[in-house]
Amino acid sequence: MTPEEKQALEIKVKEVLEQIRPYLQSDGGDLKFVNMTDDKVVYVELQGHCGTCPHAMMTLKQGVEQAVIEALPEIKSVERV
């Protein structure tokens, strides 16, 4: 993946995350894009209530990751930092 391709994909990932944020914010949580590796693994920081919620991994994998991969199938996974 060229730097230009990576940058374009990161922009698309951030756009998908922006669409998800209102749902997390409605429950007192949030998320922040941290980075994306060359092998297309996205890292996010869960914030607010999402950072301490016992269901955070379920939200991350069944909510955030699923939405990102559905919109951008080339993404391998979404992980928490």
C-alpha positions as CSV (number, residue, x, y, z in Angstrom):
1,M,0.0,0.0,0.0
2,T,1.5,3.3,-1.0
3,P,1.4,6.3,1.4
4,E,-1.2,7.9,-0.7
5,E,-3.4,4.8,-0.6
6,K,-3.0,4.5,3.1
7,Q,-3.9,8.2,3.6
8,A,-7.0,7.8,1.4
9,L,-8.1,4.7,3.4
10,E,-7.5,6.4,6.7
11,I,-9.8,9.2,5.6
12,K,-12.5,6.7,4.8
13,V,-12.1,4.9,8.1
14,K,-12.4,8.3,10.0
15,E,-15.6,9.0,8.0
16,V,-17.1,5.7,9.1
17,L,-16.0,6.3,12.7
18,E,-17.7,9.8,12.6
19,Q,-21.0,8.1,11.7
20,I,-20.7,5.7,14.7
21,R,-19.7,8.4,17.3
22,P,-23.2,9.8,17.9
23,Y,-24.4,6.3,19.1
24,L,-21.5,6.0,21.5
25,Q,-21.9,9.6,22.7
26,S,-25.6,9.0,23.4
27,D,-24.5,6.6,26.1
28,G,-21.8,8.8,27.5
29,G,-18.9,7.3,25.5
30,D,-16.8,8.2,22.5
31,L,-14.0,6.9,20.4
32,K,-10.9,8.4,18.8
33,F,-9.0,7.2,15.8
34,V,-5.4,6.5,16.8
35,N,-3.8,4.9,13.7
36,M,-4.0,2.3,11.0
37,T,-1.2,-0.2,10.3
38,D,0.1,-1.0,6.9
39,D,-1.7,-4.4,7.2
40,K,-5.0,-2.5,7.6
41,V,-5.6,-2.9,11.3
42,V,-7.3,0.1,12.8
43,Y,-6.6,1.2,16.4
44,V,-9.0,3.4,18.3
45,E,-9.2,4.7,21.8
46,L,-12.5,4.2,23.6
47,Q,-13.3,7.2,25.7
48,G,-15.8,8.3,28.3
49,H,-18.0,5.5,29.6
50,C,-16.8,3.3,26.7
51,G,-13.4,3.3,28.2
52,T,-14.5,1.7,31.5
53,C,-17.7,-0.2,30.4
54,P,-17.6,-3.9,30.9
55,H,-19.2,-4.3,27.5
56,A,-16.6,-2.2,25.7
57,M,-15.1,-5.2,23.8
58,M,-18.5,-6.3,22.6
59,T,-19.2,-2.7,21.5
60,L,-15.9,-2.6,19.8
61,K,-16.1,-5.9,18.0
62,Q,-19.8,-6.2,17.3
63,G,-20.5,-2.5,16.8
64,V,-17.5,-0.5,15.7
65,E,-15.5,-3.2,13.9
66,Q,-18.5,-4.6,12.2
67,A,-19.6,-1.2,10.9
68,V,-16.1,-0.4,9.7
69,I,-15.6,-3.7,7.9
70,E,-19.0,-3.6,6.4
71,A,-18.2,-0.2,4.9
72,L,-14.6,-1.0,4.1
73,P,-14.1,-4.7,3.6
74,E,-10.3,-4.3,3.1
75,I,-9.9,-3.5,6.9
76,K,-8.7,-6.5,8.8
77,S,-9.8,-5.6,12.3
78,V,-10.5,-2.7,14.7
79,E,-8.5,-2.9,18.0
80,R,-8.5,-0.9,21.2
81,V,-5.4,0.8,22.6
